[in-house]
Amino acid sequence: MLTETLNIHPDVRIAINAGSPVVALESTIIAHGMPYPTNVEVALSVEKIIRDAGVVPATLAVLDGEIRVGLSHDEIDFVGRNQDMRKAVERDLPLVLASKGNAATTAGSSIAIAHAAGIRVFVTGGIGGVGPVAHQDFDISADLLALAQYPILTVCSGTKAFMDIPATLEYLETLRVPVIGYQFDEFPMFYSRGSGSKLEWVAQSASEVAQMLAAQIKLGIERGMLLGVPVPAADELPAAETRSAIDAALARIREQKITGKAVTPFLLSAIKDVTENRSLTSNISLIRNNARVGAEVAIELAKLG
């Protein structure tokens, strides 16, 4: 079982056993989402935001064939520096473990690991979704299935902005995953606050989110819940600029025929180039803000027991 393969950092284990708040963090954003050393600086700052709130951060990765739940600063630096870090979705975990390899965890594999460790709140920048041409290539992220399978809260700023957001929301409805806006009634568009896709449910506080998740758990519903937190207004890209940058990045991907797991890091890099680094500023801002919100929700959940 996955639970039996975890190497849990002592600080994280103590917090879990005590029922204290813990927030899980993925590592793909470190290995494949940002350039070095910005990636490591951001990862450490996100952990600090969570610690300063009185919550234990647990960054996840596979190192030397072990699933680590909670990394040291040196291990985070290794993930950020290592050019050979794989990008492991959930199906890859047994293969990486068997080969004694190193891999960064995606949102989907992080959700699975967090659930196995007993962590109820997971924070990321953006989840995967239904791809922009899914009607041709059937590209639907495994993140969505993980959301449907594991009963934890995922805090994000929507999908990666180049995904098909309306189709993603429709698919999440099919999977029976509740989607909640945080103090905002539209699903976020990653770099931009709103996507134009309205949400039926909006929570105004971390306490309200915690009560929603607690009610779902009490009902015995073995599914996750998605909280969409918009990027802070001061750091958002106007929606028109985001869409223009996405169109330009998608044109590059078609020209270079990029496919598979390489698509997301390629597009993030291309969008960064097109926006002259403004997208990176938004990305950093939203992940830090998500960490703050996630920590607040974890605290409220711990109060509920």
C-alpha positions as CSV (number, residue, x, y, z in Angstrom):
1,M,0.0,0.0,0.0
2,L,1.1,3.6,-0.7
3,T,0.9,4.4,3.0
4,E,3.6,1.8,3.8
5,T,6.1,3.3,1.3
6,L,6.2,6.8,2.7
7,N,9.2,8.4,4.3
8,I,7.6,11.1,6.5
9,H,9.7,13.9,7.9
10,P,9.7,13.8,11.8
11,D,8.2,17.2,12.1
12,V,5.4,16.3,9.7
13,R,4.8,12.9,11.4
14,I,4.5,14.6,14.9
15,A,2.0,17.1,13.5
16,I,-0.1,14.5,11.8
17,N,-0.2,12.2,14.9
18,A,-1.1,15.2,17.1
19,G,-3.9,16.3,14.8
20,S,-2.1,19.6,14.2
21,P,-2.5,21.4,10.9
22,V,-0.3,20.3,8.0
23,V,-0.3,21.5,4.4
24,A,1.1,19.4,1.5
25,L,2.9,21.0,-1.4
26,E,3.9,19.5,-4.8
27,S,7.4,19.7,-6.3
28,T,6.7,19.9,-10.0
29,I,6.5,23.7,-9.6
30,I,10.1,23.5,-8.2
31,A,11.6,21.1,-10.8
32,H,9.6,22.1,-13.9
33,G,7.6,25.2,-13.2
34,M,10.2,28.0,-12.6
35,P,13.9,28.6,-13.4
36,Y,16.6,28.1,-10.9
37,P,17.2,29.7,-8.4
38,T,13.8,31.4,-8.4
39,N,12.2,28.0,-8.0
40,V,14.0,27.2,-4.8
41,E,13.6,30.7,-3.4
42,V,9.8,30.5,-4.0
43,A,9.5,27.0,-2.5
44,L,11.3,28.1,0.6
45,S,9.2,31.3,0.9
46,V,6.0,29.3,0.5
47,E,7.1,26.9,3.3
48,K,7.9,30.0,5.5
49,I,4.5,31.5,4.9
50,I,2.9,28.2,6.1
51,R,5.2,27.9,9.1
52,D,4.7,31.5,10.1
53,A,0.9,30.8,10.2
54,G,1.6,28.0,12.7
55,V,1.2,25.1,10.2
56,V,3.7,22.4,9.2
57,P,4.5,22.4,5.5
58,A,5.1,19.0,3.8
59,T,6.7,19.4,0.4
60,L,6.5,16.1,-1.5
61,A,8.9,14.4,-3.9
62,V,10.5,11.0,-4.7
63,L,14.2,10.9,-3.9
64,D,16.4,7.9,-4.3
65,G,13.3,5.7,-4.8
66,E,11.6,6.9,-1.6
67,I,8.4,9.0,-1.4
68,R,9.3,11.8,0.9
69,V,6.6,13.7,2.8
70,G,8.4,16.8,4.0
71,L,11.8,17.9,2.6
72,S,14.8,19.6,4.1
73,H,16.1,22.9,2.6
74,D,19.0,20.9,1.0
75,E,16.5,18.5,-0.6
76,I,14.4,21.3,-2.0
77,D,17.6,22.8,-3.5
78,F,18.4,19.4,-5.0
79,V,15.0,19.2,-6.6
80,G,15.4,22.7,-8.0
81,R,18.9,22.1,-9.4
82,N,18.6,18.6,-10.7
83,Q,18.0,18.7,-14.5
84,D,17.1,15.0,-14.5
85,M,14.1,15.1,-12.2
86,R,11.3,13.2,-13.7
87,K,7.7,14.5,-13.6
88,A,5.8,11.8,-11.9
89,V,2.0,11.4,-12.2
90,E,0.4,8.9,-9.9
91,R,0.8,5.9,-12.4
92,D,4.6,6.6,-12.4
93,L,5.2,6.2,-8.7
94,P,5.8,2.4,-8.6
95,L,8.1,2.7,-11.6
96,V,10.2,5.5,-10.1
97,L,10.4,3.6,-6.8
98,A,11.4,0.4,-8.5
99,S,14.2,2.2,-10.4
100,K,15.4,4.0,-7.2
101,G,14.9,7.2,-9.1
102,N,14.2,10.9,-8.4
103,A,10.9,12.6,-9.4
104,A,8.9,15.7,-8.8
105,T,5.3,15.1,-7.9
106,T,2.4,16.6,-10.0
107,A,-0.8,17.8,-8.4
108,G,-2.4,14.4,-9.0
109,S,0.3,12.3,-7.5
110,S,0.7,14.8,-4.6
111,I,-3.0,14.5,-3.8
112,A,-2.6,10.7,-3.6
113,I,0.5,10.9,-1.4
114,A,-1.1,13.5,0.9
115,H,-4.1,11.4,1.4
116,A,-2.0,8.3,2.2
117,A,0.0,10.4,4.7
118,G,-3.2,11.6,6.4
119,I,-2.9,15.2,5.3
120,R,-6.2,16.9,4.4
121,V,-5.1,20.2,2.7
122,F,-3.0,20.3,-0.5
123,V,-1.8,23.6,-2.0
124,T,-0.6,24.1,-5.6
125,G,-0.5,26.9,-8.2
126,G,-2.8,25.4,-10.8
127,I,-4.1,21.9,-11.5
128,G,-4.1,20.2,-14.9
129,G,-7.4,20.1,-16.7
130,V,-9.0,19.3,-20.0
131,G,-6.5,20.2,-22.7
132,P,-7.2,22.9,-25.3
133,V,-7.6,20.4,-28.1
134,A,-8.9,17.4,-26.1
135,H,-11.5,16.8,-28.8
136,Q,-8.5,15.8,-31.0
137,D,-6.0,14.2,-28.6
138,F,-8.1,13.3,-25.6
139,D,-5.7,15.2,-23.3
140,I,-7.4,15.2,-19.9
141,S,-5.2,15.6,-16.9
142,A,-4.9,12.8,-14.3
143,D,-5.1,15.5,-11.7
144,L,-8.9,15.6,-12.2
145,L,-9.3,11.9,-11.5
146,A,-7.1,12.3,-8.3
147,L,-9.5,15.1,-7.2
148,A,-12.4,12.7,-7.6
149,Q,-10.7,9.8,-5.8
150,Y,-9.1,11.2,-2.7
151,P,-11.0,13.1,0.0
152,I,-8.8,16.1,0.6
153,L,-9.0,19.8,-0.2
154,T,-7.0,21.2,-3.1
155,V,-6.2,24.9,-3.0
156,C,-5.3,26.3,-6.4
157,S,-5.7,29.3,-8.7
158,G,-7.6,27.3,-11.3
159,T,-6.2,25.2,-14.0
160,K,-3.1,26.1,-15.9
161,A,-4.4,29.1,-18.0
162,F,-4.0,27.4,-21.3
163,M,-6.4,24.6,-20.4
164,D,-10.1,24.5,-21.6
165,I,-11.6,25.9,-18.4
166,P,-15.4,25.4,-19.2
167,A,-14.7,21.8,-20.3
168,T,-12.6,21.3,-17.1
169,L,-15.5,22.5,-14.9
170,E,-17.9,20.3,-16.8
171,Y,-15.7,17.3,-16.3
172,L,-15.3,18.0,-12.6
173,E,-19.1,18.1,-12.4
174,T,-19.3,14.7,-14.1
175,L,-16.7,13.4,-11.5
176,R,-18.9,14.9,-8.7
177,V,-16.1,17.1,-7.4
178,P,-17.4,20.3,-5.6
179,V,-15.7,23.5,-6.9
180,I,-15.8,26.5,-4.7
181,G,-14.6,30.1,-5.3
182,Y,-12.7,31.8,-2.5
183,Q,-14.2,35.3,-2.0
184,F,-14.8,35.4,-5.8
185,D,-17.6,34.0,-7.9
186,E,-15.6,33.1,-11.0
187,F,-13.2,30.2,-11.5
188,P,-9.7,31.7,-11.6
189,M,-7.6,31.8,-14.8
190,F,-4.2,31.3,-13.1
191,Y,-2.5,34.5,-14.1
192,S,-5.8,36.4,-14.2
193,R,-8.4,36.6,-11.5
194,G,-11.4,35.7,-13.5
195,S,-12.1,33.3,-16.4
196,G,-15.7,34.3,-17.1
197,S,-16.8,30.9,-15.8
198,K,-19.2,31.5,-12.9
199,L,-19.2,29.3,-9.9
200,E,-22.3,28.3,-8.0
201,W,-20.6,28.1,-4.6
202,V,-18.4,30.8,-3.0
203,A,-16.8,30.7,0.5
204,Q,-15.9,34.0,2.2
205,S,-13.6,32.6,4.9
206,A,-11.2,29.8,5.7
207,S,-13.7,28.7,8.4
208,E,-16.4,28.4,5.9
209,V,-14.2,26.3,3.6
210,A,-13.2,24.0,6.5
211,Q,-16.9,23.5,7.4
212,M,-17.7,22.5,3.8
213,L,-14.9,19.9,3.7
214,A,-15.8,18.6,7.2
215,A,-19.5,18.2,6.1
216,Q,-18.3,16.2,3.0
217,I,-16.1,14.0,5.2
218,K,-18.9,13.5,7.7
219,L,-21.2,12.3,4.9
220,G,-18.6,9.6,4.0
221,I,-18.1,11.0,0.5
222,E,-14.7,9.7,-0.6
223,R,-14.0,12.6,-3.0
224,G,-11.9,15.7,-2.9
225,M,-13.0,19.3,-3.0
226,L,-11.4,22.1,-5.1
227,L,-11.0,25.7,-3.9
228,G,-10.3,28.3,-6.5
229,V,-8.3,31.2,-5.1
230,P,-7.7,34.2,-7.5
231,V,-4.3,35.7,-7.9
232,P,-4.0,38.9,-5.8
233,A,-5.3,41.8,-7.9
234,A,-2.0,43.8,-7.8
235,D,-0.2,41.0,-9.6
236,E,-2.7,39.7,-12.1
237,L,-2.3,39.8,-15.8
238,P,-5.4,41.3,-17.6
239,A,-7.4,38.5,-19.1
240,A,-6.9,39.7,-22.6
241,E,-3.1,39.7,-22.2
242,T,-3.3,36.2,-20.7
243,R,-5.3,34.9,-23.6
244,S,-3.1,36.5,-26.1
245,A,0.0,35.0,-24.5
246,I,-1.6,31.6,-24.4
247,D,-2.4,31.8,-28.2
248,A,1.2,32.7,-28.9
249,A,2.5,29.9,-26.7
250,L,0.1,27.3,-28.3
251,A,1.3,28.4,-31.8
252,R,4.9,27.6,-30.7
253,I,3.9,24.2,-29.4
254,R,2.3,23.3,-32.7
255,E,5.4,24.5,-34.6
256,Q,7.7,22.5,-32.4
257,K,5.4,19.5,-32.1
258,I,5.7,19.3,-28.3
259,T,3.6,16.5,-26.7
260,G,3.0,14.6,-23.5
261,K,4.5,15.7,-20.1
262,A,6.7,18.3,-21.8
263,V,3.7,20.4,-22.8
264,T,3.0,22.2,-19.5
265,P,6.6,23.2,-18.7
266,F,7.1,24.3,-22.4
267,L,3.9,26.4,-22.3
268,L,4.8,28.0,-19.0
269,S,8.2,29.0,-20.3
270,A,6.8,30.3,-23.6
271,I,4.1,32.4,-21.8
272,K,6.9,33.8,-19.5
273,D,8.8,34.8,-22.6
274,V,5.8,36.3,-24.4
275,T,4.8,38.4,-21.3
276,E,8.4,39.4,-20.6
277,N,8.4,37.7,-17.2
278,R,5.1,39.2,-16.0
279,S,3.5,35.8,-15.9
280,L,6.3,34.6,-13.6
281,T,5.5,37.4,-11.2
282,S,1.8,36.4,-11.2
283,N,2.8,32.8,-10.7
284,I,4.9,33.6,-7.7
285,S,2.2,35.8,-6.2
286,L,-0.6,33.3,-6.6
287,I,1.3,30.3,-5.1
288,R,2.3,32.4,-2.1
289,N,-1.3,33.6,-1.6
290,N,-2.6,30.0,-2.0
291,A,-0.2,28.9,0.7
292,R,-1.6,31.6,3.1
293,V,-5.2,30.5,2.4
294,G,-4.3,26.8,2.6
295,A,-2.7,27.3,6.0
296,E,-5.7,29.2,7.3
297,V,-8.0,26.4,6.1
298,A,-5.8,23.7,7.7
299,I,-5.9,25.6,11.0
300,E,-9.7,25.7,10.9
301,L,-10.0,22.1,10.0
302,A,-7.8,21.1,12.9
303,K,-10.2,23.0,15.2
304,L,-13.1,20.9,13.9
305,G,-11.2,17.7,14.7
